[in-house]
Amino acid sequence: KLTSYIEDATWYLYGSGTAQSKQNWYLCERGGNSCTPSGPSTGDTSVTSKIGLMYLSDYLYASGYYASTDTTTQGYYYYGNKNWLYKGYEWTLTPYASDAKRVWRVNYGLARYDYPNSPYGSRPAFYLKSDIKISGGFGTYNNPYILE
């Protein structure tokens, strides 16, 4: 059963209403940088679940546009288009803290906030248990990883 391979994880629900660098988004999403809890119930800081969504910082760290250690460059929500995670418009787990009804989304090299009723995609994210090993495959569509 696949769920037996997946670890329960804490998904943090902190967000911001302003653009930040990759590193500062990562810190923000976990409660740093004076970011605010913005979960489904006002004041929620985290939820524990097997499945979540990627954070905005996950998408930004996958970008080749800025160095991972850059703590200042943020542009006007533009983070560059060199990103192996890019698949079109997608929701992230990161709330837009200035309006509890919005969340951050990504498209191409942009990070923007929007109402979650817009028809964009989402990508499940999860953490495998530490004793799970890859026993074969290349992680491609035609040759997926085999886990044991």
C-alpha positions as CSV (number, residue, x, y, z in Angstrom):
1,K,0.0,0.0,0.0
2,L,1.6,3.3,-1.2
3,T,0.5,5.3,1.9
4,S,2.6,3.0,4.1
5,Y,5.7,4.4,2.2
6,I,4.7,8.1,3.0
7,E,5.7,9.9,6.2
8,D,3.2,12.0,8.2
9,A,4.6,15.5,7.8
10,T,4.0,18.9,9.3
11,W,2.9,21.4,6.6
12,Y,3.5,25.0,7.7
13,L,0.8,27.6,7.0
14,Y,2.7,30.9,7.3
15,G,2.6,33.4,4.5
16,S,3.4,36.9,3.4
17,G,1.7,39.6,1.4
18,T,5.0,40.8,-0.2
19,A,7.6,39.4,-2.6
20,Q,10.7,37.9,-1.0
21,S,13.9,36.2,-2.1
22,K,14.0,32.3,-2.2
23,Q,15.7,32.0,1.1
24,N,13.4,34.5,2.8
25,W,10.3,32.7,1.4
26,Y,11.6,29.4,2.9
27,L,12.1,31.0,6.3
28,C,8.8,32.8,6.1
29,E,6.8,29.7,5.3
30,R,8.0,28.1,8.5
31,G,7.2,31.1,10.7
32,G,10.3,33.3,10.4
33,N,10.8,36.8,8.9
34,S,7.7,38.2,10.7
35,C,5.4,36.2,8.5
36,T,1.9,35.5,9.7
37,P,0.0,32.3,10.2
38,S,-2.7,32.1,7.6
39,G,-4.2,28.7,7.6
40,P,-7.8,27.7,6.9
41,S,-8.8,28.8,10.4
42,T,-7.4,32.1,11.4
43,G,-4.2,31.6,13.4
44,D,-3.5,28.0,12.1
45,T,0.3,27.6,11.9
46,S,0.5,24.1,10.6
47,V,-1.3,20.9,9.8
48,T,-0.1,17.3,9.9
49,S,-0.9,15.2,6.8
50,K,0.7,12.6,4.5
51,I,0.0,14.8,1.4
52,G,0.4,18.5,0.9
53,L,1.2,20.9,-2.0
54,M,4.6,22.3,-2.9
55,Y,5.5,25.5,-1.2
56,L,6.3,28.7,-3.2
57,S,9.9,28.3,-1.9
58,D,10.1,24.8,-3.5
59,Y,9.3,26.3,-6.9
60,L,11.7,29.2,-6.4
61,Y,14.6,26.9,-5.3
62,A,14.1,24.9,-8.5
63,S,14.6,28.0,-10.6
64,G,18.0,28.7,-12.1
65,Y,17.4,32.4,-12.2
66,Y,18.8,33.5,-8.8
67,A,21.4,32.0,-6.5
68,S,20.0,29.9,-3.7
69,T,21.8,32.0,-1.2
70,D,20.4,35.3,-2.6
71,T,18.6,37.0,0.3
72,T,17.7,40.3,-1.3
73,T,16.7,39.9,-5.0
74,Q,13.0,39.6,-5.4
75,G,12.0,41.7,-8.4
76,Y,8.3,42.4,-8.9
77,Y,7.2,38.8,-8.2
78,Y,9.5,37.7,-11.1
79,Y,11.8,34.8,-10.4
80,G,12.9,33.8,-13.8
81,N,11.8,31.1,-16.2
82,K,14.6,28.5,-15.9
83,N,12.7,26.1,-13.8
84,W,12.5,22.3,-14.1
85,L,9.3,22.3,-12.0
86,Y,7.4,24.5,-14.5
87,K,4.2,22.9,-15.8
88,G,2.0,26.0,-16.2
89,Y,-0.2,27.7,-13.6
90,E,-0.1,25.9,-10.3
91,W,-1.2,26.5,-6.8
92,T,1.2,26.4,-3.9
93,L,0.6,25.7,-0.2
94,T,1.9,29.2,0.7
95,P,-0.9,31.6,1.8
96,Y,-1.1,35.2,0.8
97,A,-1.1,36.7,4.3
98,S,-2.6,40.1,3.3
99,D,-5.9,38.4,2.3
100,A,-6.8,35.1,4.0
101,K,-8.9,34.1,0.9
102,R,-5.9,34.1,-1.5
103,V,-2.9,31.9,-1.9
104,W,0.3,32.2,-3.9
105,R,0.5,30.5,-7.3
106,V,3.2,30.2,-9.9
107,N,3.2,30.4,-13.6
108,Y,6.3,30.5,-15.8
109,G,8.7,32.7,-13.9
110,L,6.1,34.6,-11.9
111,A,4.8,34.2,-8.3
112,R,1.4,35.8,-7.8
113,Y,-1.4,35.6,-5.4
114,D,-5.0,34.7,-6.5
115,Y,-8.3,33.3,-5.3
116,P,-8.2,29.5,-5.2
117,N,-11.3,29.1,-7.3
118,S,-9.3,29.9,-10.4
119,P,-8.8,26.8,-12.7
120,Y,-5.1,26.2,-12.1
121,G,-3.3,22.9,-11.5
122,S,-1.9,21.6,-8.3
123,R,0.8,19.0,-7.6
124,P,0.8,16.7,-4.6
125,A,3.9,16.7,-2.5
126,F,4.9,14.2,0.1
127,Y,7.9,12.8,2.1
128,L,8.9,9.2,1.8
129,K,9.8,7.4,5.0
130,S,13.6,7.3,5.7
131,D,13.8,3.5,5.2
132,I,12.3,3.5,1.7
133,K,14.8,2.8,-1.0
134,I,14.8,3.2,-4.8
135,S,15.5,-0.3,-6.1
136,G,15.2,0.5,-9.8
137,G,14.0,2.8,-12.5
138,F,15.1,6.2,-13.6
139,G,12.1,8.3,-12.4
140,T,10.8,8.9,-15.9
141,Y,7.3,8.3,-17.3
142,N,8.4,5.2,-19.2
143,N,10.7,4.0,-16.5
144,P,9.4,5.1,-13.1
145,Y,11.2,4.5,-9.8
146,I,10.6,1.2,-8.1
147,L,10.4,1.7,-4.3
148,E,10.9,-0.9,-1.6
